[in-house]
Amino acid sequence: MIDERKEAELILSRLAPLFTAQWHCQYRIDVVNNQYGHVFNFFLDIRRAKHRERSIPLHTIHTADLEVLERVITGVRSGTALTMNFVDFGQVRWPLSQRWIR
């Protein structure tokens, strides 16, 4: 059984030392649906002016259950205001809120 609260706290604790607000720098969290591995991967994407884009792995959740992911996302959003980008989810709705995954 996955504890969604602990997963969200772990992601936020790994995000804190990597996030340093800088001028001309964009940060976002990428949530990737790995359909072949049946896991969800979290990355911190950093874009600086005149530099290469960096993608730093934060955490992997070993489940394919969207309800668990929705609860983890809710916990992460309560701890940060960074934009979240959802990759490889297709036309799917969240199971609890019934909103489109975007």
C-alpha positions in Angstrom: 0.0 0.0 0.0 1.4 3.4 -1.0 1.1 6.3 1.5 0.3 9.2 -0.8 1.2 11.8 1.9 4.7 10.4 2.4 5.3 10.2 -1.4 4.3 13.9 -1.8 6.6 14.9 1.2 9.5 13.0 -0.4 9.0 14.7 -3.7 8.8 18.1 -2.0 11.9 17.4 0.1 13.9 16.5 -3.0 12.6 19.5 -4.8 13.6 22.1 -2.1 17.4 22.0 -2.5 17.1 22.1 -6.3 14.8 25.0 -6.6 16.7 28.3 -6.3 14.8 31.2 -7.7 16.9 32.9 -10.4 16.4 35.6 -13.0 15.6 34.4 -16.5 15.0 30.8 -15.3 11.9 28.7 -15.7 11.1 25.7 -13.4 8.4 23.1 -13.8 7.6 19.6 -12.6 7.1 17.0 -15.3 5.0 14.0 -14.4 5.6 11.2 -16.9 3.3 8.2 -17.4 5.6 5.2 -18.1 3.1 2.9 -19.6 5.6 0.0 -20.1 7.0 0.1 -16.6 3.6 0.8 -14.9 5.1 3.6 -12.9 4.9 7.5 -12.7 8.1 9.5 -12.8 8.6 13.0 -11.5 11.3 15.3 -12.9 12.3 18.9 -12.2 12.7 20.7 -15.6 15.0 23.8 -15.5 15.3 26.2 -18.4 17.8 29.0 -18.2 18.4 31.7 -20.8 21.3 30.7 -23.1 21.8 27.3 -21.4 20.7 23.8 -22.2 17.5 22.5 -20.6 18.0 20.2 -17.6 15.7 17.5 -16.4 16.5 16.2 -12.9 14.8 13.0 -11.7 12.9 13.5 -8.4 11.0 10.3 -7.7 9.2 7.3 -9.1 5.9 6.0 -7.8 5.6 2.3 -8.4 1.9 2.0 -9.3 -0.3 2.5 -12.3 -3.3 3.6 -10.2 -4.5 7.1 -11.2 -6.3 7.6 -7.8 -3.0 7.3 -6.0 -1.3 9.7 -8.4 -4.1 12.2 -8.0 -3.7 12.2 -4.2 0.1 12.6 -4.6 -0.3 15.5 -7.0 -2.7 17.2 -4.6 -0.1 16.9 -1.9 2.7 18.2 -4.1 0.5 21.2 -5.3 -0.2 22.1 -1.7 3.5 22.5 -1.1 4.7 24.3 -4.2 3.4 26.7 -6.8 5.4 25.3 -9.7 3.7 24.4 -12.9 3.1 20.7 -13.6 3.4 19.2 -17.0 1.8 15.8 -17.6 3.4 13.7 -20.3 2.0 10.6 -22.1 -1.4 10.6 -20.3 -3.6 11.0 -23.5 -7.2 11.9 -23.1 -7.8 10.7 -19.6 -9.7 12.2 -16.6 -8.7 12.1 -13.0 -10.7 9.4 -11.2 -11.7 11.5 -8.2 -12.2 15.0 -9.5 -13.3 13.9 -13.1 -11.2 16.8 -14.5 -9.0 16.3 -17.6 -5.4 15.5 -16.9 -3.4 18.5 -18.1 
